[in-house]
Amino acid sequence: MSGDQLRNFAILGDVTQLKHLLKGGANPCSLDGDGLTALHYAVWNGHEEAMKVLVANHAGTDQDGNHISSLNIKSDIGLTPLHLSVIENSESALFCRYLTMAGCDTHAKDLLDRTPYAMAKESGNEEAIKFLKQVKKNGVTKEQIAAFHDSHNAEYKVQEVRIPCTDYPSAPRDEKGELIQSREDLVPVPIELDMPEHHIFPFAENNYKAGRNDGAAAIRNLVIVTEESAKNEQGGNF
């Protein structure tokens, strides 16, 4: 369950473990039960280096296998990482600037129709208000974002270039059955799970308790969980 692990290490700010998982093909776009990614948690908990690693390694897939970025994923209540960055804390203005230059959408709205700028005003974050007002006036160009990523990726990018193996059953293919490379930079595509990964541990726990007096059932449940875990761990090993 690399997505669970990514989020846990983002909460802790453990950069070494984040890099290890991302290099191994962990999906940075994996969501928990509230629709939050590892990047959401890194920003929310004020871990600057963890945020930088996750920004550089933002390429992943959604639950339908579509190739997306974690930079603008919204939680169940519509919050992007940039929304969370403007909540007042000692480093919030730094986080806000960083995510904006990385290409996060300053116009994104949550379920209450609030943009990051509106949330900054709501929280009284004067530095973020000043910065976002300037961005609103002058904008951030695609060239500036590209230059930012070129510089940033040189230091923090660890996602490896990979091509799916042709004999792997879950490798993406087009209508003619031809192999589709995972994305333009060939970042590994995580395998689609039969159940959301954040349900796997609760499933295992509940079924273990229920099956304590039924050895065969307990073994069957363990096999199911093991297979699901293996799918997720092998997601980048095409």
C-alpha positions in Angstrom: 0.0 0.0 0.0 2.5 2.6 -1.2 -0.1 5.4 -1.2 -0.8 4.9 2.5 2.9 4.8 3.1 3.5 8.0 1.1 0.9 9.9 3.1 2.2 8.6 6.4 5.8 9.7 5.6 4.5 13.0 4.3 2.8 13.6 7.6 6.1 12.8 9.3 8.1 14.8 6.8 10.4 11.8 6.2 12.1 12.8 3.0 14.3 9.7 2.7 11.4 7.4 2.8 9.3 9.5 0.4 12.2 9.4 -2.2 12.5 5.7 -1.7 8.8 5.0 -2.4 8.6 7.5 -5.3 11.7 6.0 -7.0 10.1 2.6 -6.6 7.0 3.7 -8.5 4.6 4.7 -5.7 1.6 6.8 -6.9 1.7 10.4 -5.6 -1.9 10.8 -6.8 -3.2 8.1 -4.5 -6.0 9.4 -2.3 -7.1 8.5 1.3 -10.7 8.3 2.4 -10.9 12.1 2.5 -9.5 12.6 -1.0 -6.1 13.8 0.3 -2.8 13.1 -1.3 0.7 12.9 0.2 1.3 16.5 -1.1 -1.8 17.7 0.8 -0.4 16.2 4.0 3.1 17.5 3.5 1.8 21.1 3.1 -0.8 20.8 5.8 1.9 19.7 8.3 4.4 22.3 7.2 7.1 20.0 5.9 9.0 22.0 3.4 11.4 19.4 2.1 8.7 16.8 1.8 6.6 19.3 -0.2 9.5 19.9 -2.6 10.1 16.2 -3.2 6.4 15.6 -3.9 6.2 18.7 -6.2 9.1 17.3 -8.3 7.5 13.9 -8.4 3.9 14.8 -9.0 3.1 12.5 -12.0 0.7 9.7 -11.3 -2.6 8.2 -12.2 -6.2 8.4 -10.8 -8.4 5.5 -9.9 -9.4 5.1 -13.6 -5.8 4.9 -14.8 -5.8 8.4 -16.3 -2.4 10.2 -16.2 -2.7 13.2 -13.9 -0.6 15.5 -11.6 -1.0 15.7 -7.8 -0.5 19.4 -7.9 -4.1 20.4 -8.3 -6.0 17.4 -7.0 -8.9 18.5 -4.8 -10.0 16.8 -1.6 -13.5 15.7 -1.0 -14.3 19.2 0.2 -12.5 20.8 -2.8 -9.2 21.8 -1.2 -6.0 21.8 -3.3 -2.6 21.8 -1.8 -2.4 25.5 -2.5 -5.6 26.1 -0.5 -3.9 24.4 2.5 -0.7 26.4 2.0 -2.4 29.7 2.9 -3.7 28.6 6.3 -1.7 30.7 8.7 1.5 29.0 10.0 5.2 30.0 10.2 6.0 28.9 6.6 2.6 29.3 4.9 3.8 32.2 2.6 6.8 30.2 1.5 4.6 27.2 0.7 2.1 29.4 -1.2 4.9 31.0 -3.4 6.5 27.6 -4.1 3.2 25.8 -5.1 2.2 28.8 -7.3 5.5 28.8 -9.2 5.1 25.0 -9.6 1.9 25.6 -11.5 -0.8 25.1 -8.9 -4.1 26.7 -9.9 -4.6 30.0 -8.1 -8.2 30.1 -9.3 -9.3 26.7 -8.0 -12.4 26.8 -5.8 -13.4 24.6 -2.9 -17.0 23.5 -2.2 -17.6 26.8 -0.5 -16.5 28.6 -3.6 -13.3 29.9 -2.0 -10.1 30.4 -4.0 -6.7 30.2 -2.2 -6.7 34.1 -2.2 -10.2 34.1 -0.4 -8.9 31.5 2.1 -5.8 33.6 2.7 -8.0 36.6 3.5 -10.2 34.5 5.7 -7.2 33.3 7.7 -5.6 36.7 7.9 -2.4 35.5 6.2 -1.1 38.9 5.1 2.0 37.6 3.3 0.0 35.1 1.2 -2.6 37.8 0.5 0.1 40.2 -0.8 1.7 37.5 -2.9 -1.5 36.2 -4.4 -2.8 39.7 -5.2 0.5 40.2 -7.1 0.0 37.0 -9.0 -3.6 37.9 -9.8 -2.4 41.2 -11.3 0.7 39.9 -13.2 0.1 36.2 -13.6 2.6 33.4 -13.8 3.6 32.4 -17.3 4.1 28.8 -18.7 7.7 29.7 -19.3 8.2 30.7 -15.6 6.6 27.4 -14.5 8.8 25.4 -16.9 11.9 27.1 -15.7 11.0 26.5 -12.1 10.5 22.8 -12.8 13.7 22.5 -14.7 15.7 23.9 -11.8 13.6 22.1 -9.1 13.7 18.7 -10.8 17.4 18.7 -11.1 17.6 18.5 -7.3 14.5 16.7 -6.2 13.1 14.4 -9.0 13.5 10.7 -8.3 10.8 9.1 -10.4 12.6 6.9 -12.9 12.1 6.6 -16.6 10.4 3.3 -17.3 8.5 1.5 -20.1 5.9 -1.1 -19.4 6.8 -4.7 -20.2 4.7 -6.0 -23.1 3.8 -9.2 -21.3 2.5 -7.5 -18.2 -1.3 -8.1 -18.1 -2.2 -4.7 -16.7 0.0 -2.7 -19.2 -2.1 -0.1 -20.9 -3.1 -0.7 -24.5 -5.0 1.1 -27.2 -8.1 -0.1 -29.1 -5.8 -2.1 -31.4 -4.1 -3.8 -28.5 -0.9 -1.8 -29.0 1.2 -1.0 -25.9 0.7 2.5 -24.6 3.7 4.1 -22.8 2.6 5.3 -19.4 3.0 9.0 -20.1 5.3 11.4 -22.0 8.1 10.9 -19.4 7.4 7.2 -19.1 6.6 7.4 -15.3 5.3 4.0 -14.2 1.6 3.5 -14.1 0.3 1.9 -10.9 -2.0 -1.1 -11.3 -5.7 -0.7 -10.7 -6.7 -2.3 -7.5 -9.9 -4.4 -6.9 -10.5 -2.3 -3.8 -9.3 1.2 -2.8 -6.0 0.8 -1.1 -7.1 2.7 2.0 -9.7 0.0 2.5 -7.2 -2.9 2.5 -5.9 -2.6 6.1 -9.4 -2.2 7.6 -10.6 -5.1 5.5 -7.7 -7.3 6.8 -8.3 -6.3 10.4 -12.1 -6.8 10.3 -11.9 -10.2 8.6 -9.0 -11.4 10.7 -11.1 -10.8 13.9 -14.2 -12.4 12.3 -12.2 -15.4 11.1 -10.2 -16.2 14.2 -12.3 -19.3 14.8 -12.2 -20.3 11.2 -8.6 -21.0 10.1 -9.5 -21.5 6.5 -11.4 -18.3 6.2 -8.5 -16.4 7.9 -6.1 -17.8 5.4 -8.3 -16.9 2.5 -8.6 -13.3 3.7 -4.9 -13.1 4.2 -4.3 -14.2 0.6 -6.7 -11.6 -0.7 -4.9 -8.8 1.2 -1.5 -10.1 0.1 -2.5 -10.1 -3.5 -3.9 -6.6 -3.3 -0.8 -5.3 -1.6 1.4 -7.0 -4.2 -0.5 -5.3 -7.0 0.1 -1.9 -5.5 3.8 -2.6 -4.7 4.4 -3.8 -8.3 2.6 -0.9 -9.8 5.8 0.7 -11.0 7.7 -2.5 -11.9 6.6 -2.9 -15.5 
